Amino acid sequence: MLEFIDQELEALKKAGLYRELKVIDRSKIIIFCSNDYLGLANHPKVIKKATGALKKFGAGAGASRLISGNTIIHEELEKKLARFKKREAAIVFPTGYMANLGTISALTNEKDTIIIDRLNHASIIDACRLTKAKFQVYPHKDMATLEKILKRSEIYKKRLIITDSIFSMDGDIAPLPQIVKLAKRYNAITMIDEAHATGVLGQNGRGAEEHFGIEGQIDIVMGTLSKAIGSLGGFVAGSQRLIDYLRNKARNFIYTTALSPASCAAAIAALEIIEAEPKIRQRLWTNVKSLGFKSETPIIPIMIGDTKKTMAISQKLLARGFFISGIRPPTVPRDQSRLRLTITANHSQEEIKCLVSLLQPLIQQ
Ligand SMILES: Cc1ncc(COP(=O)(O)O)c(C=O)c1O
C-alpha cells in the first residue's frame, strides 16, 4: 500500500530534487547561506541572557501561553517587539511559519480575498490554502496587475494584500510605498512579512517601512525571531485590537506550547544589541558591498538554472570549505535553480575575497 512512497522518492532522485540533511562542522566550514545576518545567534550577550532564562524557567514552557506557558519574559519580548516596530502591541508565535499561518487564517474567511505576490514565502501560500478566502496572485512586484485585481475585487468583504518585504530567495525588496497607495485607494488591508528585513533594513534596523520612510503605514507587520534576531520564533506587530483578536482567534497561538523562555530571552538580548550597536548592521552592509554583486540586500541569488549543475557547484564549494546551499524546485520555479548566497556581519573581508575567487570559475564552467 505504501509503494507510492518509493515511486515518489525515486522520481525525486531522478530529477535531482531529493533532499537530504547535512551536518556542517562549523569549526571547519564557512557558512555563506545562513539567515543569521548580524551574527547574533552566537553573541555573548545573547547566550548569557538565554542561559539565565534557561536556568530560571527551564527548557520548555510546559503549556500554551493561555494555560500555564506564559512568563514575564514572553510579555517583555512582546513589549520590546511592539516598541521596535513602532506599534501598539505584538504577539509571538513558536515560529515565523506559524505566525503567518495563524494570522492569515484568523483574519480571513470565504467572504474575503487575499492578494499575494507570486514569490511570497511558502508559509504565506500555505496560510492561503488553509483559509476559505479567494486567493489571487500577481506577478512579482507587478503593481499594474495588483491594481487590476483590486479593481475587480470590490465584491469581497475584506481585501488583504500580503507581501514579503525582502523576498527570501531573490533578495529584492517589495515596492511598499506603491502597495500602500493602492491599498488606500481600494480600501484594502496590508500585511508584510519582515522575516529578512527585521534588523537589516532601515537606519535603525526596524525593517522595510523604515527603509522607505513609511513607518506605521502597514496594517500588519509579521516577522521572525529566527533570522537577524538569531533565535527562534515569529511575531506579529500592529494595533492593540489586532493583537487582542489574534490572541483569541489564531489557532496555532492557542493550541500550541509557548515559545521557550530561553528563545524569548535570546531575542530580547538581540533586540537590545540591534538598538545599541548599529555598527554591526553597518558591517553587514559593508560586507554586502564588498562582495561585488549587484544586490539590494544580504541575499544574493546566483542563478544557475539547471538543478544538477547547481547542486554540483554547491558540493564543489563545500569540498573547498564554503557552504552555499543550492535552491531547487519546488522552492523556486523550474529552470531557476540557484545558489542562495547570504552574507553576514561576521564574515571577514578575507573570507569574502576567497569565496568570490572560488565562485567565479565555478559559475562560468
Ligand atoms: C519570508 C519568510 N517568511 C517566513 C519564514 C518562516 O520563518 P521561521 O523560519 O521563523 O518559521 C521564512 C523563513 O524561512 C521566510 O523566509
The ligand as an SDF file (V2000), in Angstrom:
LIG
                    3D

 16 16  0  0  0  0  0  0  0  0999 V2000
    9.8210   35.2630    4.1010 C   0  0  0  0  0  0  0  0  0  0  0  0
    9.7460   34.2330    5.1900 C   0  0  0  0  0  0  0  0  0  0  0  0
    8.6490   34.1760    5.9610 N   0  0  0  0  0  0  0  0  0  0  0  0
    8.5300   33.2850    6.9540 C   0  0  0  0  0  0  0  0  0  0  0  0
    9.5270   32.3810    7.2200 C   0  0  0  0  0  0  0  0  0  0  0  0
    9.3390   31.3910    8.3220 C   0  0  0  0  0  0  0  0  0  0  0  0
   10.0640   31.7880    9.4340 O   0  0  0  0  0  0  0  0  0  0  0  0
   10.5840   30.7230   10.5130 P   0  0  0  0  0  0  0  0  0  0  0  0
   11.8130   30.1130    9.9460 O   0  0  0  0  0  0  0  0  0  0  0  0
   10.8250   31.5390   11.7250 O   0  0  0  0  0  0  0  0  0  0  0  0
    9.4940   29.7310   10.6980 O   0  0  0  0  0  0  0  0  0  0  0  0
   10.7120   32.4290    6.4720 C   0  0  0  0  0  0  0  0  0  0  0  0
   11.8380   31.5340    6.7750 C   0  0  0  0  0  0  0  0  0  0  0  0
   12.0750   30.5130    6.3100 O   0  0  0  0  0  0  0  0  0  0  0  0
   10.8100   33.3490    5.4100 C   0  0  0  0  0  0  0  0  0  0  0  0
   11.8850   33.3780    4.6270 O   0  0  0  0  0  0  0  0  0  0  0  0
  1  2  1  0
  2  3  1  0
  2 15  2  0
  3  4  2  0
  4  5  1  0
  5  6  1  0
  5 12  2  0
  6  7  1  0
  7  8  1  0
  8  9  2  0
  8 10  1  0
  8 11  1  0
 12 13  1  0
 12 15  1  0
 13 14  2  0
 15 16  1  0
M  END
$$$$
